[in-house]
Amino acid sequence: MPAPENTPESIYKLMLRCWDAKSLTRITFKEMCTALTHLIDNPPKEEHWS
């Protein structure tokens, strides 16, 4: 899946983890909440957001 235009790399990597083809290796909801909390507390430095 290509990254949406102007999507920060950290967000794109999280998206890919959510859509992993192998269901057993997909990120769990708890892991996603932790990752999102980290991103909120430490936002990416990229200037452009979609």
N, CA, C, O and CB atoms as a CASP TS submission, in Angstrom:
PFRMAT TS
TARGET T0000
AUTHOR 0000-0000-0000
METHOD Language model
MODEL 1
PARENT N/A
ATOM      1  N   MET     1       0.854  -1.161   0.000  1.00  0.00           N
ATOM      2  CA  MET     1       0.000   0.000   0.000  1.00  0.00           C
ATOM      3  C   MET     1       0.905   1.231   0.000  1.00  0.00           C
ATOM      4  O   MET     1       1.762   1.363   0.874  1.00  0.00           O
ATOM      5  CB  MET     1      -0.974  -0.006   1.224  1.00  0.00           C
ATOM      6  N   PRO     2       0.729   2.119  -0.952  1.00  0.00           N
ATOM      7  CA  PRO     2       1.544   3.333  -0.975  1.00  0.00           C
ATOM      8  C   PRO     2       1.086   4.304   0.115  1.00  0.00           C
ATOM      9  O   PRO     2      -0.074   4.300   0.525  1.00  0.00           O
ATOM     10  CB  PRO     2       1.472   4.009  -2.361  1.00  0.00           C
ATOM     11  N   ALA     3       2.004   5.117   0.562  1.00  0.00           N
ATOM     12  CA  ALA     3       1.673   6.115   1.583  1.00  0.00           C
ATOM     13  C   ALA     3       0.794   7.205   0.980  1.00  0.00           C
ATOM     14  O   ALA     3       1.049   7.658  -0.136  1.00  0.00           O
ATOM     15  CB  ALA     3       2.959   6.733   2.188  1.00  0.00           C
ATOM     16  N   PRO     4      -0.243   7.632   1.710  1.00  0.00           N
ATOM     17  CA  PRO     4      -1.016   8.775   1.245  1.00  0.00           C
ATOM     18  C   PRO     4      -0.104  10.003   1.147  1.00  0.00           C
ATOM     19  O   PRO     4       0.847  10.147   1.916  1.00  0.00           O
ATOM     20  CB  PRO     4      -2.215   9.051   2.195  1.00  0.00           C
ATOM     21  N   GLU     5      -0.403  10.863   0.211  1.00  0.00           N
ATOM     22  CA  GLU     5       0.414  12.053  -0.018  1.00  0.00           C
ATOM     23  C   GLU     5       0.575  12.860   1.274  1.00  0.00           C
ATOM     24  O   GLU     5      -0.390  13.090   2.003  1.00  0.00           O
ATOM     25  CB  GLU     5      -0.214  12.929  -1.120  1.00  0.00           C
ATOM     26  N   ASN     6       1.800  13.281   1.540  1.00  0.00           N
ATOM     27  CA  ASN     6       2.159  14.129   2.689  1.00  0.00           C
ATOM     28  C   ASN     6       1.975  13.460   4.053  1.00  0.00           C
ATOM     29  O   ASN     6       1.899  14.145   5.073  1.00  0.00           O
ATOM     30  CB  ASN     6       1.339  15.380   2.653  1.00  0.00           C
ATOM     31  N   THR     7       1.903  12.131   4.075  1.00  0.00           N
ATOM     32  CA  THR     7       1.768  11.422   5.344  1.00  0.00           C
ATOM     33  C   THR     7       3.141  11.255   5.983  1.00  0.00           C
ATOM     34  O   THR     7       4.063  10.760   5.335  1.00  0.00           O
ATOM     35  CB  THR     7       1.089  10.045   5.139  1.00  0.00           C
ATOM     36  N   PRO     8       3.295  11.660   7.250  1.00  0.00           N
ATOM     37  CA  PRO     8       4.580  11.459   7.928  1.00  0.00           C
ATOM     38  C   PRO     8       4.939   9.972   7.973  1.00  0.00           C
ATOM     39  O   PRO     8       4.066   9.113   8.090  1.00  0.00           O
ATOM     40  CB  PRO     8       4.533  12.041   9.360  1.00  0.00           C
ATOM     41  N   GLU     9       6.213   9.692   7.880  1.00  0.00           N
ATOM     42  CA  GLU     9       6.684   8.307   7.848  1.00  0.00           C
ATOM     43  C   GLU     9       6.225   7.521   9.075  1.00  0.00           C
ATOM     44  O   GLU     9       5.863   6.350   8.955  1.00  0.00           O
ATOM     45  CB  GLU     9       8.204   8.274   7.753  1.00  0.00           C
ATOM     46  N   SER    10       6.236   8.144  10.245  1.00  0.00           N
ATOM     47  CA  SER    10       5.830   7.441  11.466  1.00  0.00           C
ATOM     48  C   SER    10       4.362   7.010  11.407  1.00  0.00           C
ATOM     49  O   SER    10       4.016   5.929  11.882  1.00  0.00           O
ATOM     50  CB  SER    10       6.061   8.333  12.690  1.00  0.00           C
ATOM     51  N   ILE    11       3.512   7.837  10.835  1.00  0.00           N
ATOM     52  CA  ILE    11       2.097   7.491  10.685  1.00  0.00           C
ATOM     53  C   ILE    11       1.942   6.377   9.652  1.00  0.00           C
ATOM     54  O   ILE    11       1.163   5.444   9.849  1.00  0.00           O
ATOM     55  CB  ILE    11       1.266   8.735  10.270  1.00  0.00           C
ATOM     56  N   TYR    12       2.681   6.481   8.560  1.00  0.00           N
ATOM     57  CA  TYR    12       2.612   5.456   7.513  1.00  0.00           C
ATOM     58  C   TYR    12       3.054   4.096   8.058  1.00  0.00           C
ATOM     59  O   TYR    12       2.425   3.080   7.761  1.00  0.00           O
ATOM     60  CB  TYR    12       3.490   5.856   6.305  1.00  0.00           C
ATOM     61  N   LYS    13       4.115   4.066   8.842  1.00  0.00           N
ATOM     62  CA  LYS    13       4.583   2.802   9.418  1.00  0.00           C
ATOM     63  C   LYS    13       3.519   2.197  10.333  1.00  0.00           C
ATOM     64  O   LYS    13       3.329   0.981  10.346  1.00  0.00           O
ATOM     65  CB  LYS    13       5.896   3.019  10.199  1.00  0.00           C
ATOM     66  N   LEU    14       2.834   3.033  11.089  1.00  0.00           N
ATOM     67  CA  LEU    14       1.760   2.547  11.952  1.00  0.00           C
ATOM     68  C   LEU    14       0.618   1.987  11.099  1.00  0.00           C
ATOM     69  O   LEU    14       0.053   0.944  11.427  1.00  0.00           O
ATOM     70  CB  LEU    14       1.244   3.682  12.875  1.00  0.00           C
ATOM     71  N   MET    15       0.283   2.672  10.014  1.00  0.00           N
ATOM     72  CA  MET    15      -0.745   2.176   9.090  1.00  0.00           C
ATOM     73  C   MET    15      -0.385   0.790   8.570  1.00  0.00           C
ATOM     74  O   MET    15      -1.224  -0.111   8.544  1.00  0.00           O
ATOM     75  CB  MET    15      -0.928   3.149   7.912  1.00  0.00           C
ATOM     76  N   LEU    16       0.874   0.628   8.155  1.00  0.00           N
ATOM     77  CA  LEU    16       1.307  -0.669   7.622  1.00  0.00           C
ATOM     78  C   LEU    16       1.192  -1.774   8.666  1.00  0.00           C
ATOM     79  O   LEU    16       0.831  -2.906   8.345  1.00  0.00           O
ATOM     80  CB  LEU    16       2.748  -0.580   7.120  1.00  0.00           C
ATOM     81  N   ARG    17       1.499  -1.440   9.908  1.00  0.00           N
ATOM     82  CA  ARG    17       1.393  -2.439  10.976  1.00  0.00           C
ATOM     83  C   ARG    17      -0.060  -2.854  11.193  1.00  0.00           C
ATOM     84  O   ARG    17      -0.333  -4.002  11.545  1.00  0.00           O
ATOM     85  CB  ARG    17       1.986  -1.890  12.286  1.00  0.00           C
ATOM     86  N   CYS    18      -0.990  -1.925  10.985  1.00  0.00           N
ATOM     87  CA  CYS    18      -2.419  -2.238  11.135  1.00  0.00           C
ATOM     88  C   CYS    18      -2.920  -3.148  10.023  1.00  0.00           C
ATOM     89  O   CYS    18      -3.851  -3.927  10.226  1.00  0.00           O
ATOM     90  CB  CYS    18      -3.242  -0.955  11.156  1.00  0.00           C
ATOM     91  N   TRP    19      -2.302  -3.050   8.843  1.00  0.00           N
ATOM     92  CA  TRP    19      -2.756  -3.796   7.671  1.00  0.00           C
ATOM     93  C   TRP    19      -1.817  -4.937   7.300  1.00  0.00           C
ATOM     94  O   TRP    19      -1.819  -5.384   6.153  1.00  0.00           O
ATOM     95  CB  TRP    19      -2.903  -2.863   6.496  1.00  0.00           C
ATOM     96  N   ASP    20      -1.016  -5.415   8.247  1.00  0.00           N
ATOM     97  CA  ASP    20      -0.108  -6.531   7.973  1.00  0.00           C
ATOM     98  C   ASP    20      -0.902  -7.711   7.413  1.00  0.00           C
ATOM     99  O   ASP    20      -1.964  -8.050   7.934  1.00  0.00           O
ATOM    100  CB  ASP    20       0.661  -6.949   9.261  1.00  0.00           C
ATOM    101  N   ALA    21      -0.394  -8.327   6.367  1.00  0.00           N
ATOM    102  CA  ALA    21      -1.089  -9.446   5.721  1.00  0.00           C
ATOM    103  C   ALA    21      -1.263 -10.641   6.661  1.00  0.00           C
ATOM    104  O   ALA    21      -2.217 -11.408   6.530  1.00  0.00           O
ATOM    105  CB  ALA    21      -0.327  -9.882   4.476  1.00  0.00           C
ATOM    106  N   LYS    22      -0.344 -10.789   7.600  1.00  0.00           N
ATOM    107  CA  LYS    22      -0.416 -11.894   8.561  1.00  0.00           C
ATOM    108  C   LYS    22      -1.145 -11.403   9.814  1.00  0.00           C
ATOM    109  O   LYS    22      -0.628 -10.567  10.554  1.00  0.00           O
ATOM    110  CB  LYS    22       1.019 -12.432   8.919  1.00  0.00           C
ATOM    111  N   SER    23      -2.324 -11.920  10.038  1.00  0.00           N
ATOM    112  CA  SER    23      -3.135 -11.436  11.161  1.00  0.00           C
ATOM    113  C   SER    23      -2.442 -11.600  12.515  1.00  0.00           C
ATOM    114  O   SER    23      -2.658 -10.797  13.423  1.00  0.00           O
ATOM    115  CB  SER    23      -4.460 -12.166  11.184  1.00  0.00           C
ATOM    116  N   LEU    24      -1.623 -12.621  12.654  1.00  0.00           N
ATOM    117  CA  LEU    24      -0.948 -12.852  13.934  1.00  0.00           C
ATOM    118  C   LEU    24       0.157 -11.841  14.215  1.00  0.00           C
ATOM    119  O   LEU    24       0.569 -11.682  15.364  1.00  0.00           O
ATOM    120  CB  LEU    24      -0.370 -14.244  13.962  1.00  0.00           C
ATOM    121  N   THR    25       0.639 -11.158  13.186  1.00  0.00           N
ATOM    122  CA  THR    25       1.707 -10.172  13.405  1.00  0.00           C
ATOM    123  C   THR    25       1.196  -8.732  13.340  1.00  0.00           C
ATOM    124  O   THR    25       1.973  -7.787  13.479  1.00  0.00           O
ATOM    125  CB  THR    25       2.810 -10.365  12.376  1.00  0.00           C
ATOM    126  N   ARG    26      -0.120  -8.570  13.128  1.00  0.00           N
ATOM    127  CA  ARG    26      -0.693  -7.218  13.136  1.00  0.00           C
ATOM    128  C   ARG    26      -0.598  -6.614  14.522  1.00  0.00           C
ATOM    129  O   ARG    26      -0.615  -7.321  15.529  1.00  0.00           O
ATOM    130  CB  ARG    26      -2.159  -7.239  12.668  1.00  0.00           C
ATOM    131  N   ILE    27      -0.500  -5.306  14.555  1.00  0.00           N
ATOM    132  CA  ILE    27      -0.457  -4.577  15.811  1.00  0.00           C
ATOM    133  C   ILE    27      -1.771  -4.801  16.574  1.00  0.00           C
ATOM    134  O   ILE    27      -2.843  -4.840  15.970  1.00  0.00           O
ATOM    135  CB  ILE    27      -0.210  -3.061  15.558  1.00  0.00           C
ATOM    136  N   THR    28      -1.685  -4.945  17.882  1.00  0.00           N
ATOM    137  CA  THR    28      -2.897  -5.092  18.687  1.00  0.00           C
ATOM    138  C   THR    28      -3.472  -3.710  18.981  1.00  0.00           C
ATOM    139  O   THR    28      -2.805  -2.694  18.785  1.00  0.00           O
ATOM    140  CB  THR    28      -2.600  -5.861  20.010  1.00  0.00           C
ATOM    141  N   PHE    29      -4.698  -3.683  19.446  1.00  0.00           N
ATOM    142  CA  PHE    29      -5.321  -2.401  19.784  1.00  0.00           C
ATOM    143  C   PHE    29      -4.524  -1.700  20.885  1.00  0.00           C
ATOM    144  O   PHE    29      -4.319  -0.488  20.835  1.00  0.00           O
ATOM    145  CB  PHE    29      -6.790  -2.609  20.231  1.00  0.00           C
ATOM    146  N   LYS    30      -4.081  -2.467  21.868  1.00  0.00           N
ATOM    147  CA  LYS    30      -3.295  -1.898  22.967  1.00  0.00           C
ATOM    148  C   LYS    30      -1.986  -1.302  22.443  1.00  0.00           C
ATOM    149  O   LYS    30      -1.595  -0.207  22.848  1.00  0.00           O
ATOM    150  CB  LYS    30      -3.000  -2.975  24.036  1.00  0.00           C
ATOM    151  N   GLU    31      -1.314  -2.017  21.545  1.00  0.00           N
ATOM    152  CA  GLU    31      -0.069  -1.507  20.955  1.00  0.00           C
ATOM    153  C   GLU    31      -0.330  -0.253  20.125  1.00  0.00           C
ATOM    154  O   GLU    31       0.473   0.681  20.124  1.00  0.00           O
ATOM    155  CB  GLU    31       0.594  -2.587  20.080  1.00  0.00           C
ATOM    156  N   MET    32      -1.468  -0.241  19.416  1.00  0.00           N
ATOM    157  CA  MET    32      -1.809   0.923  18.612  1.00  0.00           C
ATOM    158  C   MET    32      -2.056   2.136  19.512  1.00  0.00           C
ATOM    159  O   MET    32      -1.607   3.238  19.198  1.00  0.00           O
ATOM    160  CB  MET    32      -3.047   0.635  17.742  1.00  0.00           C
ATOM    161  N   CYS    33      -2.754   1.945  20.609  1.00  0.00           N
ATOM    162  CA  CYS    33      -2.991   3.045  21.551  1.00  0.00           C
ATOM    163  C   CYS    33      -1.675   3.586  22.100  1.00  0.00           C
ATOM    164  O   CYS    33      -1.500   4.799  22.215  1.00  0.00           O
ATOM    165  CB  CYS    33      -3.892   2.580  22.707  1.00  0.00           C
ATOM    166  N   THR    34      -0.755   2.693  22.439  1.00  0.00           N
ATOM    167  CA  THR    34       0.557   3.107  22.936  1.00  0.00           C
ATOM    168  C   THR    34       1.308   3.894  21.869  1.00  0.00           C
ATOM    169  O   THR    34       1.895   4.936  22.163  1.00  0.00           O
ATOM    170  CB  THR    34       1.382   1.884  23.375  1.00  0.00           C
ATOM    171  N   ALA    35       1.293   3.400  20.631  1.00  0.00           N
ATOM    172  CA  ALA    35       1.984   4.082  19.530  1.00  0.00           C
ATOM    173  C   ALA    35       1.373   5.451  19.270  1.00  0.00           C
ATOM    174  O   ALA    35       2.099   6.423  19.062  1.00  0.00           O
ATOM    175  CB  ALA    35       1.932   3.234  18.252  1.00  0.00           C
ATOM    176  N   LEU    36       0.044   5.537  19.279  1.00  0.00           N
ATOM    177  CA  LEU    36      -0.615   6.825  19.045  1.00  0.00           C
ATOM    178  C   LEU    36      -0.340   7.809  20.174  1.00  0.00           C
ATOM    179  O   LEU    36      -0.143   9.000  19.931  1.00  0.00           O
ATOM    180  CB  LEU    36      -2.121   6.628  18.886  1.00  0.00           C
ATOM    181  N   THR    37      -0.325   7.316  21.403  1.00  0.00           N
ATOM    182  CA  THR    37       0.009   8.181  22.539  1.00  0.00           C
ATOM    183  C   THR    37       1.415   8.735  22.379  1.00  0.00           C
ATOM    184  O   THR    37       1.656   9.916  22.629  1.00  0.00           O
ATOM    185  CB  THR    37      -0.114   7.412  23.871  1.00  0.00           C
ATOM    186  N   HIS    38       2.345   7.878  21.960  1.00  0.00           N
ATOM    187  CA  HIS    38       3.721   8.324  21.737  1.00  0.00           C
ATOM    188  C   HIS    38       3.770   9.382  20.634  1.00  0.00           C
ATOM    189  O   HIS    38       4.481  10.379  20.761  1.00  0.00           O
ATOM    190  CB  HIS    38       4.626   7.127  21.370  1.00  0.00           C
ATOM    191  N   LEU    39       3.018   9.169  19.554  1.00  0.00           N
ATOM    192  CA  LEU    39       3.008  10.139  18.453  1.00  0.00           C
ATOM    193  C   LEU    39       2.387  11.473  18.874  1.00  0.00           C
ATOM    194  O   LEU    39       2.822  12.534  18.426  1.00  0.00           O
ATOM    195  CB  LEU    39       2.245   9.568  17.256  1.00  0.00           C
ATOM    196  N   ILE    40       1.378  11.413  19.729  1.00  0.00           N
ATOM    197  CA  ILE    40       0.763  12.653  20.218  1.00  0.00           C
ATOM    198  C   ILE    40       1.744  13.405  21.108  1.00  0.00           C
ATOM    199  O   ILE    40       1.880  14.624  21.007  1.00  0.00           O
ATOM    200  CB  ILE    40      -0.545  12.351  20.993  1.00  0.00           C
ATOM    201  N   ASP    41       2.428  12.666  21.981  1.00  0.00           N
ATOM    202  CA  ASP    41       3.395  13.287  22.893  1.00  0.00           C
ATOM    203  C   ASP    41       4.662  13.742  22.183  1.00  0.00           C
ATOM    204  O   ASP    41       5.330  14.668  22.645  1.00  0.00           O
ATOM    205  CB  ASP    41       3.757  12.320  23.998  1.00  0.00           C
ATOM    206  N   ASN    42       5.002  13.104  21.066  1.00  0.00           N
ATOM    207  CA  ASN    42       6.216  13.407  20.299  1.00  0.00           C
ATOM    208  C   ASN    42       5.857  13.484  18.821  1.00  0.00           C
ATOM    209  O   ASN    42       6.216  12.591  18.054  1.00  0.00           O
ATOM    210  CB  ASN    42       7.326  12.333  20.544  1.00  0.00           C
ATOM    211  N   PRO    43       5.154  14.534  18.412  1.00  0.00           N
ATOM    212  CA  PRO    43       4.694  14.591  17.016  1.00  0.00           C
ATOM    213  C   PRO    43       5.849  14.587  16.023  1.00  0.00           C
ATOM    214  O   PRO    43       6.934  15.093  16.308  1.00  0.00           O
ATOM    215  CB  PRO    43       3.846  15.832  16.798  1.00  0.00           C
ATOM    216  N   PRO    44       5.595  14.002  14.847  1.00  0.00           N
ATOM    217  CA  PRO    44       6.626  13.996  13.800  1.00  0.00           C
ATOM    218  C   PRO    44       7.011  15.421  13.428  1.00  0.00           C
ATOM    219  O   PRO    44       6.196  16.338  13.536  1.00  0.00           O
ATOM    220  CB  PRO    44       6.133  13.232  12.550  1.00  0.00           C
ATOM    221  N   LYS    45       8.229  15.604  12.998  1.00  0.00           N
ATOM    222  CA  LYS    45       8.739  16.931  12.671  1.00  0.00           C
ATOM    223  C   LYS    45       8.368  17.377  11.259  1.00  0.00           C
ATOM    224  O   LYS    45       8.633  18.521  10.888  1.00  0.00           O
ATOM    225  CB  LYS    45      10.237  16.952  12.828  1.00  0.00           C
ATOM    226  N   GLU    46       7.758  16.495  10.468  1.00  0.00           N
ATOM    227  CA  GLU    46       7.380  16.842   9.104  1.00  0.00           C
ATOM    228  C   GLU    46       6.445  18.047   9.097  1.00  0.00           C
ATOM    229  O   GLU    46       5.616  18.214   9.992  1.00  0.00           O
ATOM    230  CB  GLU    46       6.715  15.646   8.410  1.00  0.00           C
ATOM    231  N   GLU    47       6.593  18.875   8.081  1.00  0.00           N
ATOM    232  CA  GLU    47       5.792  20.091   7.988  1.00  0.00           C
ATOM    233  C   GLU    47       4.430  19.856   7.358  1.00  0.00           C
ATOM    234  O   GLU    47       3.473  20.559   7.685  1.00  0.00           O
ATOM    235  CB  GLU    47       6.533  21.130   7.203  1.00  0.00           C
ATOM    236  N   HIS    48       4.322  18.882   6.459  1.00  0.00           N
ATOM    237  CA  HIS    48       3.091  18.700   5.692  1.00  0.00           C
ATOM    238  C   HIS    48       2.268  17.553   6.247  1.00  0.00           C
ATOM    239  O   HIS    48       2.780  16.455   6.466  1.00  0.00           O
ATOM    240  CB  HIS    48       3.408  18.452   4.220  1.00  0.00           C
ATOM    241  N   TRP    49       1.009  17.812   6.469  1.00  0.00           N
ATOM    242  CA  TRP    49       0.066  16.798   6.914  1.00  0.00           C
ATOM    243  C   TRP    49      -1.084  16.764   5.923  1.00  0.00           C
ATOM    244  O   TRP    49      -1.491  17.801   5.399  1.00  0.00           O
ATOM    245  CB  TRP    49      -0.443  17.083   8.364  1.00  0.00           C
ATOM    246  N   SER    50      -1.607  15.577   5.667  1.00  0.00           N
ATOM    247  CA  SER    50      -2.751  15.442   4.746  1.00  0.00           C
ATOM    248  C   SER    50      -4.005  15.958   5.410  1.00  0.00           C
ATOM    249  O   SER    50      -5.077  15.935   4.807  1.00  0.00           O
ATOM    250  CB  SER    50      -2.947  13.970   4.306  1.00  0.00           C
TER
END
